[in-house]
Amino acid sequence: MRSPIIPYGFAWLEGKLVKEPREYKNVLKVICLWQAGKSFTAIARALNDQRVPTRNGKKWFHSSIGAIVKRHLEENQQTEGGPNGVQ
């Protein structure tokens, strides 16, 4: 059973969660800014200033940015075999 909430940057295709190109480029932008040391609030402000659209056309908030970063970190843990990259 799939989750009723599809994460920003992804879409359901043939029963699988896949990257949605138009949104995923913004996910990468968020991750780059976060890795450069920007706060969630600063990233949200930058996206709003640049008029980067959210999925629903509303403003970006720090909580949305936090969810994107959290998902990114969780994906990396799964693909690298754990928090230290070791299984």
MIKEVEX-181921 format. One record per residue: x, y, z of N, C-alpha, C in turn; residue in one letter. Coordinates in steps of 0.02 Angstrom, whole numbers, plus 50000, padded with zeros to 5 digits. Last residue first. Example, Ala and Ser with C-alpha at 12.3 -4.5 7.8 and 13.67 -1.06 7.14 Angstrom:
<nodes>
506424988850354506844994750357506455000250394S506604971650390506154977550390506604983550390A
</nodes>
This chain:
<nodes>
513544990850325512974986550341513144981850398Q514045007750327514235000750337513614996750355V513835021050330513985018150265514185010850270G513405025450449514125025850438514335022750371N512035023350444512285030050458513035030850445P511775012250301511735014250371512055020950382G511925009650165511955004150212511945006150285G511745019050070512425018050093512485012650146E510385019250051510805017349995511525016050015T509915023150179509695016850149510165014650094Q510515035650195510645030250243510465023550214Q509945042650089510665041350089510845035850138N508615043350130508785039750068509525038050068E508755051450244508515044550251508675040450189E509175063450185509625059950231509415052650240L508025066450109508675065550076509155061650121H507085068150211506995062750162507665061250127R507635079550272507565073350310507495067450262K507505089050169508175087150193508145080450230V506105089750161506495087850102507195085450124I505775093950290505525087550266505925085150206A506375106750291506605101550337506385094650315G505565113150199506275112150183506555106650228I504385113350271504405109850206505125108350187S504765121350379504565114450391504565110250327S504975133950323505555130150348505375122850359H503995135350172504095136250244504675131950267F503465143450023503895138650056503955140450129W501755147049978502425148949998502805143050028K500855137549849500905141849909501635143449923K500685128449748500695135549731500735140249790G500835115149776500165117949781500135125449769N502215113049758501725108949721501035112049721R502975129149742502845123049780502335119149739T504085137549628503415135249648503435129149695P505105150849660505115143649645504455140849670V505375164549674504715162249648504735155049624R506445168849740506555166849671505915164449637Q505875170649866506125176549830506235175049756D505635157049897505075161749889505285167949850N506955152649907506505149649857505895154149844L507405160650014507725161149948507265158249893A506575156250119506555163250097506845163950027R507015142950129506315144450112506245151550086A508335145350168508195141950105507485143350082I508155151350292508495155150239508355151950171A507535140750362507175147050351507485151150295T508555131350364507925129750330507535136150314F510145139550332509625136950376509005135350335S511595134550240511005138750247510495135450293K512695126550212512635129450279512035133950289G512795119550099513205125550102513125129250168A511815110250116512505107950124512995113850127Q510725118650085510795115950152511515113650165W510955120749948510955126349994511045124150066L510835107349903511455111149893511505117049941C509505104449937510055100649967510715104349960I508825113749855508745113849928509335110349961V509205108949728509375115749748509355116449824K508595096349730509325096849726509575103749747L507275100549730507525096649786508285097149787V507215106449605507165110749664507395107149727N507285095249526507825100149520507815105049578K506085089149559506695086349587507285091149579Y505075095649488505135096849560505815094549586E505325091249357505245098449371505325100049445R505455076649371506005081049350505915088449368P505135066549498504755070849454505225076449434E505665049949528505825057149529505405060849478K504425038249587504965040249542505075047749548V503735024549661503895031549674504505033349632L502645013849569503295015349599503365022849609K501495011249496501565008349562502225009649598G501685018949380501635011649376501775008349443E502225031749474502195029549405502215021949405L502035045549579501905038349570501865036949496W503405056949608502735055449583502655047849580A504395069849690504255062949669503535062449644F504525082249741505075079849699504955072949671G503775079549896503955084349845504565081749807Y502995063449922503485068549938503625073249880P501305060649934501865059749889502375065249904I500285052650044500665058850034501265057349990I499805040050060499365044950027499725051550012P500905026650017500745032250062500295037150025S500295010849956500705016849952500455022250000R500424994150000500005000050000500445006250000M
</nodes>
